[in-house]
Amino acid sequence: MVLADAVDHLQTAAPYDVIYSVHSVPFIDPHRLLPALATGLKPGGRLCFTALHTNSHGDGPSTALAPRPEVLRLAGGGELTVQMWVLTPELWEDLLVQHGLRVENVTVLDAPEGDNHASYRLFQVRRPVRVTSRPRTTRPPVAHAALGVGIILSGPDGVLLGRHRRHTVELPGGTVEPGESLSEAVVRELAEETGLTARPADVRLLGTLVDHVGDVVRITVPAIVTSWQGTPADQREESVTDWRWWPLDSLPGGLFECSAQALTAWRPDLPIDHPPAHFTPFADTATASAG
C-alpha cells in the first residue's frame, strides 16, 4: 500500500502493467495527471478509470477543459464541495490520445435508481507498444501543392513524346492519386495514356523538381521506365495523343514545361530552355537547379 500524491508516485515508481482508478482521475488536472499516467504504464500496459459524466442533478459534461464545483455526499453525513474535471468522453479521448494513449472502450455506468441522474463512464485505455501518430484534425489540409510524375521512355529511336490537345508536346505522366506510390503512379499513367504496360520494379525515380504556378507549388518526379511491353497508341478520352519516338538531337519545340524540366534532369546536356526548377536527385542530398 502506497500513500502518496498520485502524480509524484507515478513519476518515480517503476512502470505498471495495469493501473486502476475508481472515481479519482477527475479530481486531478489532466495536464498534470495524464503525462504521468502515460509514462507510468509499460508499453502495452492498460489503464482503467471511471469519470463522472452527469451528476445526480442532471448536469452533463463540459466541452471546456476546466474544473467545476461538485458536491460530494460524505458517508458519515454532510457534504463537501470539490473541484472536478467533468468532461465529455470525446474530450477525455482527445486528451488521452494527445499523451500517447489509445482508448479501446468506453462503458456507460448509470445509477440504478430511476430518480438519480448520476452517470459515469468507464474508460479502458492502453499504452501502445509502438509509437503512434495522429492527424492534427479530421479535416483535409488546404491544397497548396500539386504532385505529378513525368515518365521517360528511351528507346533505339529516341524518347517517347505525345501532343496535348492544348498543343504542347510532352512526356507521358500525370498526377499522383491518393493511396498510390510514385512508382505505381508511373505504371498507371503510362498505361492510361499510351497503352504500354510496365511493373513498379521497372521504374527508376530520378528525384524531385520543384517550381510553382501562381501560389501553387508544383512537384514533378521524373522517372525512367527501363522495361515495358506493347506499342504506344492513342487512348480514348485521353488529352495526349500522337505518340512518337523523337531522337534526342531532333526534339520538337513547344515542350510542356514539366516535361522539359524532367528531360534536363535526366540529361542536363540536352539543349532545352525552360523555367527554372529546383532539382533534388534521389541518389544524394545535393540540391541543384535544372536548367
Buried (B, 14 or more C-beta within 10 A) or exposed (E): EEEEEBBEEBEEEEBBEEBEBEEEBBBBEBEEBBBBBBBBBBEEBBBBBBBBBBBBEEEEBBEEEEBBEBEEEEEEEEEEEEEBBBBBBEBBBBBBBBBBBBBEEBEEEEEEEEEEBBBBBBBBBBBEEEEEEEEEEEEEEEEEEBBBBBBBBBEEEBBBBBBBEEEBBBBBBBEBEEEEEBBBBBBBBBBBBBBBEBEBEBBBBBBBBBBBEEEEEBBBBBBBBEEBEEEBEEBEEBBBBEBBBBEEEEBEEEBBBBBBBBBBBBEEEBEBEBEEBBBBBEEEEEEEEBB
